[in-house]
Amino acid sequence: EVQLVESGGGLVQAGGSLRLSCAASGFHYHDYAIAWFRQAPGKEREGVSCISSRDGTTVYTDSVKGRFHISSDRAKNTVYLQMDSLISEDSARYYCAADSDAWGSPLCGPRIAPIMRFGSWGQGTQVTVSS
């Protein structure tokens, strides 16, 4: 059973930075993708960033390009989301999601695949940006 545990959220002032972590266990996929989604109150869950183990492809939603950076440490089975120049619109609960990326259209690229294509989810970590 795949387990994803997020950490690193918190309260930060606008312009500040946070680094989220997603620790994964129980993976048995040779090729997989891990994505970060976020959901603010009253809004739909949206894809923020994605990284694929196939070739290291990374994808970002337009609103975070140039400010967020996704990376992975395969030895630690952890994916990170470095978030810089945070703005109030980044406030949301951030979720880590994962699934096999071995067949079908890529989960990462050219856009982040829809929610239903990711079968494993973490509980989320709250990010609040004060203006």
C-alpha positions in Angstrom: 0.0 0.0 0.0 1.3 3.4 -1.0 1.6 5.9 1.8 2.3 9.6 1.3 3.0 11.9 4.2 3.3 15.7 3.7 5.1 18.1 6.0 6.5 21.6 5.9 3.4 23.7 5.8 2.9 26.7 8.1 2.2 30.4 8.4 4.5 32.7 6.5 4.4 36.3 5.5 4.0 37.4 1.9 7.3 37.2 0.1 8.5 34.4 2.3 9.4 30.8 1.5 8.4 27.4 2.6 9.6 23.9 1.6 7.1 21.1 1.5 8.1 17.5 1.7 6.2 14.4 0.6 7.6 11.1 2.0 6.5 8.1 0.0 6.5 4.5 1.0 5.1 1.3 -0.4 6.0 2.1 -4.0 6.2 -0.8 -6.3 6.1 1.2 -9.6 9.0 1.2 -11.9 7.8 4.5 -13.5 5.8 6.8 -11.4 4.8 10.4 -11.0 4.3 12.5 -7.9 2.4 15.7 -8.0 1.4 18.5 -5.6 -2.1 19.7 -5.6 -3.7 22.5 -3.5 -7.2 23.4 -2.5 -8.3 26.6 -1.0 -11.7 27.0 0.8 -14.5 27.2 -1.7 -12.3 26.4 -4.6 -11.5 23.3 -6.6 -8.4 21.3 -6.1 -5.8 22.3 -8.6 -2.5 20.8 -9.8 0.5 22.9 -8.8 3.5 20.9 -9.9 4.5 17.4 -11.0 7.6 15.3 -11.4 8.0 12.1 -13.3 10.5 9.3 -12.5 10.6 8.4 -16.2 12.9 11.2 -17.2 12.7 13.8 -14.5 10.1 15.8 -16.3 8.7 18.6 -14.2 5.6 20.6 -14.8 4.2 23.7 -13.1 0.9 25.5 -13.3 1.3 29.0 -14.7 0.6 30.8 -11.5 3.7 29.3 -9.7 6.2 29.2 -12.6 9.4 31.0 -11.5 8.5 30.8 -7.8 8.1 27.1 -7.0 10.5 24.3 -7.7 9.9 20.6 -7.4 12.6 18.1 -6.8 13.1 14.5 -5.6 15.5 12.6 -3.5 15.1 9.0 -4.6 17.4 7.7 -1.9 15.0 9.2 0.7 11.8 8.5 -1.4 10.9 12.1 -0.8 9.7 14.8 -3.2 10.1 18.4 -2.2 8.2 21.6 -3.3 10.3 24.7 -2.7 8.0 27.7 -2.6 9.5 31.2 -2.8 8.0 34.7 -3.2 4.7 33.4 -1.6 1.6 35.4 -2.1 -1.8 35.3 -0.3 -3.3 33.4 -3.3 -0.9 30.5 -2.5 -2.8 29.9 0.8 -4.3 26.5 0.6 -4.1 22.9 1.8 -1.3 21.2 -0.2 -1.7 17.6 -1.1 0.8 15.1 -2.4 -0.4 12.6 -5.0 1.2 9.7 -6.8 0.5 6.9 -9.3 2.2 4.7 -11.8 3.3 6.5 -14.9 4.1 3.5 -17.0 1.3 3.6 -19.5 -1.1 6.0 -21.2 -0.5 9.7 -21.5 2.1 11.1 -19.1 0.9 12.2 -15.7 3.4 15.1 -15.9 3.4 17.0 -19.2 2.6 19.0 -20.9 0.1 19.6 -18.2 -0.5 18.0 -14.8 -2.9 15.1 -15.2 -6.4 15.4 -13.7 -7.0 14.4 -10.1 -8.7 11.2 -11.0 -5.5 9.8 -12.6 -3.7 9.9 -9.2 -4.7 6.9 -7.0 -2.7 7.7 -3.9 -3.0 10.8 -1.8 -1.6 12.2 1.4 -3.6 14.0 4.1 -2.2 17.4 3.2 -0.4 20.2 4.9 -1.7 23.7 5.4 0.0 26.7 3.9 -1.1 30.1 5.0 0.4 33.3 3.6 -0.3 36.5 5.4 -0.3 39.8 3.5 
